[in-house]
Amino acid sequence: MKGLALAFFAFLLVFASARLVKKYQDEEGRSLQHHEGKELVTDSNGVEHVVAFNLHLLDEPHLTFLDDNDKILAIECDVDNTEMIVHFTNSYAANTFVKKLDSELKDKKFDSYVTGTDKWGCQNKHDVSSYVMRKVLGATKLDDSQSVKLLTDMAHYDQLVKDGDITVDRDDEFSRTHGKSKLFCLGYNTDADCDDASASIPLYKNKYFDIECSDCFVGAKVYAFMELSFHLFGTKKVAAGLKGMEINAALELDMDARYQWNAGVDKLFDVVKHATILQFSIGPLPINIWFELPIHLKADANFHAAAHATAGAKAKYYIGDAYVEWKSGHWHVHKPQPKFTWNPVLKGDASFHGDAELSIIPEFKMHIDNVLSSAITIDPRLYLNIDGDLHKKQMCADLKYSVLAQFYAELEMNIPWTWIHIDKKFGPDNIIQTGIQPIGHYCYPHQ
């Protein structure tokens, strides 16, 4: 459908290698590696995200990073994280891999894990290509002599990270020094800059009337935010959401009524089913952040005379920062202080009489694999009441609006059992609720 143009592009990610500070053993004899630094993650459109990290991770032999083994040809992954088959280039490489894992499993003092990037084609629970992060329970060489079967269980970051922090955020000073900073654009029926509609959207047509979204779009300029903190192989803090959100939108109907009639339109679009925005590794620790964007379009119109009118408004919503934080078993939501600007559009026949309600509702779904899924739903509604006056040769409209925004989040990681019943999920919670507000009274032509 032409009206489903999407301002979201494939990402070519560039990530400078994490700084390996040292390798050492802790007081329990566990092998660890320490990574510390700050780097830019950049996509093909020049959108930059600053990744800061200070992590103490498991090291060989407890943690095997599959990407480092150039003898692996392919990996077959199951859907429930219980089994993997690793194919090698030769029997010797397969034997070496099995012996290494067997030795670690027989020791039984520490658990054994494997990780890898999305290059191996494994999928997460959302059926989206993601990284490998599993605890190894057993390793067996198969009869073909070049393949190894692993019995596994899903692993989580707090099993691999003893202590440390990872932050993905905007850092203008760092970006100015190392590159250029820019928000990325995510929207429906919008151009590449999230500033204008890319096409008109037909809504309904029969012998009684035509309704078309002549200028309807929503384009959000945003910045992804994430913060993870760990202590003694436990999750201390998780925060995620969107920052600096600026939304350009238009809600404009072209209505051609040939009889008195009414109509309603209610459509759902999966504009983005999966769009990876950040994918990188800090040493053997892979990170994957991706988006979904379903859109709900609703329009109701009542026509009281045969006539034509174009009415609606262009809008700018400054939302700012909207994110949730889970810390020590409790949720906190950062609620924005939004500002809304509306510029009405009105023209048509002086004989037009009618009213309409229109909304384009985006749901920005952000996923951090194996950590958290969150969603911000923004429901802006435009209310129109139009009356023509043949004596004055003029049509006038009263315009009103309302905005309701909600935040929802769900942890996908292990948390202490005492918190699991009340703190696994957050919301949906209202973060913006304006009620119905006036835009103004406007007439065409102006007299």
C-alpha positions as CSV (number, residue, x, y, z in Angstrom):
1,M,0.0,0.0,0.0
2,K,1.4,3.3,-1.0
3,G,0.4,5.0,2.2
4,L,2.5,2.7,4.3
5,A,5.8,4.4,3.5
6,L,8.2,4.0,6.5
7,A,11.0,6.3,7.5
8,F,13.2,3.6,9.0
9,F,16.2,2.3,7.2
10,A,18.5,-0.7,7.4
11,F,21.4,-0.2,9.8
12,L,25.1,-0.7,9.0
13,L,26.5,-0.8,12.5
14,V,30.1,0.2,13.3
15,F,31.5,-0.4,16.7
16,A,35.0,0.0,17.8
17,S,36.4,-2.9,19.9
18,A,35.9,-2.7,23.6
19,R,39.0,-1.9,25.6
20,L,40.2,-5.1,27.3
21,V,41.8,-3.7,30.5
22,K,43.0,-7.0,32.0
23,K,42.4,-10.7,32.6
24,Y,42.5,-12.0,36.2
25,Q,41.1,-14.4,38.7
26,D,38.8,-13.4,41.6
27,E,39.1,-14.6,45.2
28,E,37.1,-17.8,44.3
29,G,39.4,-18.7,41.5
30,R,37.0,-17.7,38.7
31,S,38.6,-16.4,35.5
32,L,37.4,-12.9,34.6
33,Q,38.1,-10.2,32.0
34,H,37.7,-6.5,32.6
35,H,36.4,-4.2,29.8
36,E,36.2,-0.4,30.1
37,G,35.6,2.4,27.6
38,K,33.3,4.7,25.7
39,E,32.6,4.2,22.0
40,L,30.2,5.3,19.3
41,V,27.8,2.9,17.7
42,T,26.8,4.4,14.3
43,D,24.3,3.4,11.7
44,S,24.4,4.0,7.9
45,N,22.3,7.2,8.3
46,G,24.8,8.8,10.7
47,V,22.7,8.3,13.8
48,E,25.1,7.9,16.7
49,H,24.6,6.2,20.1
50,V,27.3,6.5,22.8
51,V,28.0,3.2,24.6
52,A,29.8,3.5,27.9
53,F,30.9,0.3,29.7
54,N,32.8,-0.9,32.7
55,L,32.3,-4.6,33.0
56,H,33.9,-7.6,34.8
57,L,32.9,-10.6,32.7
58,L,33.5,-14.3,32.8
59,D,36.5,-15.5,30.7
60,E,37.8,-18.7,29.3
61,P,37.3,-21.5,30.2
62,H,33.9,-20.6,31.8
63,L,32.7,-18.5,28.9
64,T,33.3,-19.4,25.2
65,F,32.7,-16.8,22.5
66,L,31.7,-18.8,19.4
67,D,32.6,-15.9,17.0
68,D,36.2,-16.4,17.9
69,N,36.3,-20.0,16.7
70,D,37.1,-19.8,12.9
71,K,36.6,-23.6,12.6
72,I,32.8,-23.3,13.2
73,L,30.8,-23.6,9.9
74,A,27.3,-23.2,11.2
75,I,25.1,-23.6,14.2
76,E,21.6,-25.1,14.5
77,C,19.5,-23.6,17.3
78,D,16.2,-24.9,18.7
79,V,13.4,-22.7,19.8
80,D,13.3,-23.4,23.5
81,N,17.1,-23.0,24.3
82,T,17.5,-26.6,25.2
83,E,19.7,-27.8,22.4
84,M,22.3,-26.6,19.8
85,I,24.3,-28.4,17.1
86,V,27.6,-26.9,16.2
87,H,29.1,-27.9,12.8
88,F,32.9,-27.7,12.4
89,T,35.2,-27.7,9.4
90,N,37.0,-30.9,10.6
91,S,36.9,-33.6,13.2
92,Y,39.9,-32.3,15.1
93,A,38.2,-29.0,15.7
94,A,35.1,-30.8,16.9
95,N,37.1,-33.0,19.3
96,T,39.0,-29.9,20.7
97,F,35.7,-28.1,21.4
98,V,34.1,-31.1,23.2
99,K,37.2,-31.8,25.3
100,K,37.3,-28.1,26.4
101,L,33.6,-28.1,27.5
102,D,33.9,-31.6,29.1
103,S,36.8,-30.5,31.2
104,E,34.8,-27.4,32.5
105,L,31.6,-29.4,33.1
106,K,33.5,-32.1,35.1
107,D,35.1,-29.5,37.3
108,K,31.6,-28.6,38.5
109,K,33.0,-25.6,40.5
110,F,31.8,-23.1,38.0
111,D,29.1,-23.2,35.3
112,S,30.0,-23.1,31.6
113,Y,28.5,-20.7,29.0
114,V,28.6,-20.0,25.3
115,T,27.8,-16.7,23.6
116,G,27.8,-15.5,20.0
117,T,26.4,-12.7,17.8
118,D,23.4,-13.0,15.4
119,K,25.6,-14.2,12.6
120,W,24.6,-17.8,13.6
121,G,21.0,-17.2,12.8
122,C,19.5,-18.2,16.2
123,Q,16.1,-16.7,17.0
124,N,14.7,-15.3,20.3
125,K,11.2,-15.9,21.7
126,H,9.9,-13.2,19.4
127,D,11.0,-15.2,16.3
128,V,13.6,-12.5,15.6
129,S,17.2,-13.2,14.7
130,S,19.3,-12.6,17.8
131,Y,22.5,-13.6,19.6
132,V,23.5,-16.8,21.3
133,M,23.6,-16.8,25.1
134,R,23.3,-20.2,26.8
135,K,24.4,-22.2,29.8
136,V,26.0,-25.5,28.7
137,L,24.7,-28.6,30.4
138,G,26.4,-31.3,28.3
139,A,28.4,-31.8,25.1
140,T,28.4,-34.8,22.8
141,K,30.2,-35.4,19.5
142,L,27.7,-36.7,16.8
143,D,28.3,-39.7,14.5
144,D,29.3,-37.5,11.5
145,S,32.5,-36.7,13.6
146,Q,32.4,-33.0,12.6
147,S,29.4,-31.9,14.7
148,V,28.8,-31.4,18.4
149,K,25.5,-31.5,20.2
150,L,25.1,-29.2,23.2
151,L,22.4,-29.6,25.8
152,T,21.7,-26.0,27.0
153,D,19.6,-23.7,29.0
154,M,18.9,-20.0,28.5
155,A,21.5,-17.7,30.1
156,H,21.1,-14.1,31.3
157,Y,23.5,-11.2,31.6
158,D,23.7,-11.5,35.4
159,Q,25.1,-15.0,35.0
160,L,28.0,-13.7,32.8
161,V,28.7,-10.3,34.4
162,K,30.0,-10.2,38.0
163,D,30.1,-6.4,38.3
164,G,29.7,-3.4,36.2
165,D,27.6,-1.1,34.1
166,I,26.5,-0.6,30.4
167,T,24.9,2.6,29.2
168,V,23.5,3.5,25.8
169,D,22.6,7.2,25.8
170,R,23.1,10.5,24.0
171,D,26.4,12.3,24.8
172,D,26.5,15.5,22.7
173,E,30.0,16.5,23.8
174,F,31.4,13.1,23.1
175,S,29.7,13.0,19.7
176,R,31.0,16.4,18.7
177,T,34.5,15.3,19.5
178,H,34.2,11.9,17.7
179,G,31.5,12.5,15.1
180,K,28.1,14.1,14.6
181,S,25.0,13.6,16.6
182,K,21.5,13.0,15.2
183,L,18.2,11.6,16.2
184,F,16.8,8.7,14.2
185,C,13.5,8.8,12.5
186,L,10.7,6.3,13.1
187,G,7.3,6.8,11.6
188,Y,4.2,6.0,9.5
189,N,3.6,7.5,6.0
190,T,6.4,9.9,6.5
191,D,9.5,11.1,4.5
192,A,13.0,10.3,5.5
193,D,13.3,13.3,7.8
194,C,10.0,12.7,9.7
195,D,8.8,16.1,8.6
196,D,6.0,15.5,6.0
197,A,3.6,12.9,4.7
198,S,4.9,10.7,1.8
199,A,1.4,10.0,0.3
200,S,-2.3,10.5,0.7
201,I,-4.2,7.6,2.3
202,P,-7.6,6.5,0.9
203,L,-9.9,5.6,3.8
204,Y,-13.4,5.0,2.5
205,K,-15.3,5.4,-0.8
206,N,-18.8,4.5,-2.0
207,K,-21.6,6.2,-3.9
208,Y,-22.5,8.4,-0.9
209,F,-19.1,9.9,0.0
210,D,-15.3,9.8,-0.3
211,I,-13.0,10.1,2.7
212,E,-9.2,10.4,2.2
213,C,-6.4,11.3,4.5
214,S,-4.9,13.9,2.2
215,D,-2.2,14.8,4.7
216,C,-1.9,12.2,7.5
217,F,1.4,11.0,9.0
218,V,3.3,10.6,12.2
219,G,7.1,10.9,12.4
220,A,9.0,10.5,15.6
221,K,12.6,11.7,16.0
222,V,14.0,9.8,19.0
223,Y,17.1,8.5,20.8
224,A,17.3,5.0,22.3
225,F,18.3,4.8,26.0
226,M,19.4,1.8,28.0
227,E,21.3,1.3,31.3
228,L,22.2,-2.0,32.9
229,S,24.0,-2.4,36.2
230,F,25.2,-5.6,37.9
231,H,26.7,-6.5,41.3
232,L,28.0,-9.9,42.4
233,F,26.3,-11.8,39.6
234,G,23.0,-10.1,40.3
235,T,21.0,-7.4,38.4
236,K,21.1,-4.1,40.3
237,K,19.3,-1.8,37.8
238,V,17.6,-1.8,34.4
239,A,16.5,1.4,32.7
240,A,15.2,1.8,29.1
241,G,13.1,3.9,26.9
242,L,13.3,6.9,24.5
243,K,14.9,10.3,24.9
244,G,14.5,13.6,23.2
245,M,11.3,12.5,21.4
246,E,9.9,15.1,18.9
247,I,6.9,14.1,16.9
248,N,5.7,15.8,13.7
249,A,2.2,14.8,12.6
250,A,-0.7,15.8,10.4
251,L,-4.3,14.8,10.7
252,E,-6.1,16.2,7.7
253,L,-9.2,14.7,6.1
254,D,-10.5,15.4,2.6
255,M,-14.3,14.8,2.7
256,D,-16.6,14.7,-0.3
257,A,-20.2,14.1,0.7
258,R,-23.0,13.5,-1.9
259,Y,-25.7,12.6,0.6
260,Q,-26.3,12.9,4.4
261,W,-24.3,10.0,5.7
262,N,-21.8,8.8,8.4
263,A,-18.8,6.5,8.3
264,G,-16.2,4.9,10.5
265,V,-12.7,3.6,9.7
266,D,-10.6,1.5,12.1
267,K,-7.4,0.0,10.7
268,L,-4.3,-1.6,12.2
269,F,-0.9,-1.7,10.4
270,D,2.3,-3.5,11.4
271,V,4.5,-0.8,9.9
272,V,7.7,-2.3,11.5
273,K,7.7,-5.9,12.6
274,H,11.4,-5.9,13.4
275,A,14.0,-3.2,13.0
276,T,17.4,-3.6,14.8
277,I,18.8,-0.3,15.9
278,L,21.8,-1.4,17.9
279,Q,23.7,-4.7,17.8
280,F,27.2,-4.9,19.2
281,S,29.5,-6.9,21.5
282,I,31.6,-5.9,24.5
283,G,34.2,-8.7,24.4
284,P,32.1,-11.9,24.4
285,L,29.0,-10.1,25.7
286,P,26.5,-9.5,22.8
287,I,23.8,-6.7,23.0
288,N,20.7,-6.5,20.7
289,I,18.2,-3.6,20.8
290,W,15.3,-3.6,18.3
291,F,12.0,-2.0,17.6
292,E,8.5,-2.8,16.4
293,L,6.0,-0.1,15.3
294,P,2.3,-1.0,15.0
295,I,0.0,1.8,14.0
296,H,-3.8,2.2,14.7
297,L,-5.7,4.6,12.5
298,K,-9.2,5.6,13.4
299,A,-11.6,8.0,11.8
300,D,-15.3,8.8,12.3
301,A,-17.2,11.3,10.2
302,N,-20.8,12.5,10.0
303,F,-22.1,14.5,6.9
304,H,-25.2,16.6,7.1
305,A,-25.2,18.0,3.6
306,A,-23.9,17.3,0.1
307,A,-20.6,19.3,-0.1
308,H,-16.8,19.1,0.0
309,A,-14.4,20.1,2.7
310,T,-10.8,19.7,3.7
311,A,-10.1,20.1,7.4
312,G,-7.7,19.1,10.1
313,A,-4.4,20.2,11.6
314,K,-0.7,19.9,11.4
315,A,0.9,19.2,14.8
316,K,4.2,19.2,16.7
317,Y,4.5,17.3,19.9
318,Y,7.6,17.7,22.0
319,I,7.5,14.7,24.3
320,G,11.1,14.8,25.6
321,D,12.3,11.8,27.7
322,A,10.1,8.9,28.5
323,Y,11.6,5.8,30.1
324,V,11.2,3.3,33.0
325,E,13.7,2.2,35.6
326,W,13.7,-1.0,37.6
327,K,16.0,-0.9,40.7
328,S,16.1,-3.2,43.7
329,G,12.7,-4.7,43.0
330,H,10.8,-1.4,42.3
331,W,9.7,0.4,39.2
332,H,10.0,4.1,38.5
333,V,8.7,5.9,35.4
334,H,10.2,9.1,34.1
335,K,7.1,11.1,32.9
336,P,7.7,13.7,30.3
337,Q,6.5,17.3,30.3
338,P,5.0,17.6,26.8
339,K,4.2,20.6,24.7
340,F,1.7,20.5,21.8
341,T,1.4,22.9,18.8
342,W,-1.5,22.7,16.4
343,N,-1.9,24.6,13.0
344,P,-5.4,24.2,11.6
345,V,-6.2,23.5,8.0
346,L,-9.6,24.4,6.6
347,K,-11.1,25.0,3.2
348,G,-14.2,23.9,1.2
349,D,-17.8,24.7,0.4
350,A,-19.9,27.1,2.4
351,S,-22.7,24.5,2.3
352,F,-20.7,21.8,4.2
353,H,-22.0,20.7,7.6
354,G,-20.4,17.8,9.5
355,D,-18.2,16.6,12.3
356,A,-15.3,14.2,12.5
357,E,-12.8,12.6,14.9
358,L,-9.4,11.4,13.7
359,S,-6.4,9.7,15.3
360,I,-3.2,8.0,14.3
361,I,-1.9,6.0,17.2
362,P,1.7,4.8,17.1
363,E,3.0,2.2,19.6
364,F,6.8,2.4,19.9
365,K,7.9,-1.1,21.1
366,M,11.5,-1.3,22.2
367,H,13.1,-4.7,23.0
368,I,16.4,-5.4,24.7
369,D,16.9,-9.2,24.2
370,N,16.8,-11.2,27.4
371,V,16.4,-8.1,29.5
372,L,13.3,-6.0,28.9
373,S,10.5,-5.2,26.5
374,S,8.7,-1.9,26.7
375,A,6.1,0.1,24.8
376,I,5.1,3.7,24.6
377,T,1.6,4.2,23.0
378,I,0.7,7.8,22.0
379,D,-3.0,8.5,21.2
380,P,-3.6,12.0,19.8
381,R,-7.2,12.7,18.8
382,L,-8.4,15.6,16.7
383,Y,-12.1,16.7,17.0
384,L,-13.7,18.8,14.2
385,N,-17.1,20.4,14.0
386,I,-17.7,22.2,10.7
387,D,-20.7,24.5,9.8
388,G,-21.1,26.3,6.6
389,D,-23.0,29.6,6.1
390,L,-24.3,30.2,2.5
391,H,-25.4,33.7,3.4
392,K,-21.9,34.6,4.5
393,K,-20.3,32.3,1.9
394,Q,-18.1,31.0,4.6
395,M,-17.5,27.8,6.5
396,C,-16.2,27.7,10.1
397,A,-14.8,25.0,12.3
398,D,-14.3,24.4,16.0
399,L,-11.2,22.3,16.6
400,K,-10.2,20.4,19.8
401,Y,-7.6,17.8,20.7
402,S,-6.7,15.3,23.4
403,V,-3.6,13.2,23.9
404,L,-3.3,10.1,26.0
405,A,0.1,8.3,26.3
406,Q,0.8,5.1,28.2
407,F,4.0,3.2,29.1
408,Y,4.3,-0.5,29.6
409,A,7.3,-2.6,30.4
410,E,8.1,-6.3,31.2
411,L,11.3,-7.8,32.5
412,E,12.7,-10.8,30.5
413,M,15.5,-11.6,33.0
414,N,15.9,-13.4,36.2
415,I,14.9,-11.5,39.4
416,P,14.7,-12.6,43.0
417,W,11.7,-14.8,43.6
418,T,10.4,-12.5,46.4
419,W,9.8,-9.8,43.7
420,I,8.5,-11.8,40.8
421,H,4.8,-11.5,41.5
422,I,4.6,-7.8,41.8
423,D,7.6,-6.5,39.9
424,K,7.9,-8.5,36.7
425,K,5.7,-6.0,34.8
426,F,5.0,-2.3,34.9
427,G,1.8,-0.6,33.7
428,P,0.3,0.2,31.4
429,D,0.6,3.5,33.2
430,N,-0.6,6.9,31.9
431,I,2.4,9.3,31.3
432,I,0.4,12.0,29.4
433,Q,-3.3,12.7,29.8
434,T,-4.4,16.1,28.6
435,G,-8.2,15.6,28.4
436,I,-10.0,17.5,25.6
437,Q,-8.4,20.9,25.0
438,P,-9.5,23.7,22.6
439,I,-7.4,24.5,19.5
440,G,-9.7,27.3,18.3
441,H,-12.4,28.6,16.0
442,Y,-11.4,29.1,12.4
443,C,-13.2,30.2,9.2
444,Y,-12.7,29.9,5.5
445,P,-12.3,32.2,3.7
446,H,-11.2,34.7,6.3
447,Q,-13.3,37.8,6.4
